[in-house]
């Protein structure tokens, strides 16, 4: 089983994911993780949708970008870094 984490100045969230067999799996899992799991402490933020770039590889250290739209239509930006053991870290890079 793999793990994925949200870090940054906003929050830290830990979730569990399945096995990744392609770079597209990381993109899809990150989009799902942001919409279904990410919460912002002290704020009532719900993400209506997320779109991520497909990573260039599955190698640890590979980074890719995501953007998510909240319930007010504001865009949040995230950076995702692939780690060892089918893990990825999601960091908030820009918030409205």
C-alpha positions as CSV (number, residue, x, y, z in Angstrom):
1,X,0.0,0.0,0.0
2,X,1.3,3.5,-0.7
3,X,0.8,6.8,1.0
4,X,0.3,10.3,-0.1
5,X,0.7,13.5,2.0
6,X,-0.3,17.1,1.8
7,X,2.3,19.5,3.3
8,X,2.9,23.2,3.3
9,X,1.9,26.2,5.2
10,X,-1.7,25.3,5.0
11,X,-2.1,21.7,6.3
12,X,-0.7,18.2,6.6
13,X,-3.0,15.4,5.5
14,X,-2.1,11.7,5.2
15,X,-4.0,9.3,2.9
16,X,-3.6,5.8,1.5
17,X,-3.4,5.0,-2.2
18,X,-3.2,1.9,-4.4
19,X,-0.2,0.8,-6.5
20,X,0.9,3.1,-9.3
21,X,1.9,1.4,-12.6
22,X,2.1,4.5,-14.9
23,X,2.8,8.2,-14.6
24,X,-0.9,8.8,-15.4
25,X,-1.7,6.9,-12.2
26,X,0.1,9.5,-10.1
27,X,-1.8,12.3,-11.9
28,X,-5.1,10.7,-11.4
29,X,-4.4,9.8,-7.7
30,X,-3.3,13.4,-7.0
31,X,-6.4,14.8,-8.6
32,X,-8.6,12.5,-6.5
33,X,-6.6,13.1,-3.4
34,X,-7.0,16.9,-3.7
35,X,-10.8,16.8,-4.3
36,X,-11.7,14.0,-1.8
37,X,-9.2,14.4,1.0
38,X,-7.5,17.8,1.2
39,X,-8.9,20.0,4.0
40,X,-7.7,23.4,5.1
41,X,-7.7,23.7,8.9
42,X,-9.9,26.4,10.2
43,X,-11.5,27.0,6.8
44,X,-14.6,25.5,5.1
45,X,-12.9,24.8,1.8
46,X,-14.4,22.2,-0.6
47,X,-12.5,21.5,-3.8
48,X,-15.0,21.0,-6.7
49,X,-12.4,19.8,-9.2
50,X,-8.6,19.4,-9.7
51,X,-6.4,19.1,-12.8
52,X,-2.8,17.9,-12.7
53,X,-0.1,17.8,-15.3
54,X,1.1,14.2,-16.0
55,X,4.5,13.7,-14.5
56,X,7.4,13.0,-16.9
57,X,8.3,9.8,-15.0
58,X,7.5,7.8,-12.0
59,X,11.0,8.3,-10.5
60,X,11.3,9.6,-7.0
61,X,12.0,13.3,-7.0
62,X,9.8,13.9,-10.1
63,X,7.6,17.0,-9.6
64,X,4.3,18.0,-11.3
65,X,1.8,20.8,-10.9
66,X,-1.9,20.7,-10.0
67,X,-4.6,23.3,-9.8
68,X,-7.9,22.9,-8.0
69,X,-11.0,25.1,-7.9
70,X,-12.8,25.6,-4.6
71,X,-16.6,26.0,-4.1
72,X,-16.3,29.8,-4.6
73,X,-14.5,29.3,-8.0
74,X,-11.1,30.4,-6.6
75,X,-8.0,28.5,-7.9
76,X,-5.5,26.9,-5.6
77,X,-2.2,25.7,-6.9
78,X,-0.3,22.6,-5.7
79,X,3.1,21.0,-6.3
80,X,3.3,17.2,-6.2
81,X,6.6,15.4,-5.6
82,X,6.9,11.6,-6.1
83,X,8.7,9.8,-3.4
84,X,10.0,6.2,-2.8
85,X,7.5,3.5,-2.3
86,X,4.6,4.8,-4.4
87,X,4.3,7.9,-2.2
88,X,3.7,11.4,-3.2
89,X,3.7,14.7,-1.3
90,X,1.3,17.5,-2.2
91,X,2.2,21.0,-1.2
92,X,0.1,24.2,-1.5
93,X,2.1,26.6,-3.6
94,X,-0.5,29.4,-4.2
95,X,-3.8,30.1,-2.5
96,X,-6.5,32.7,-3.3
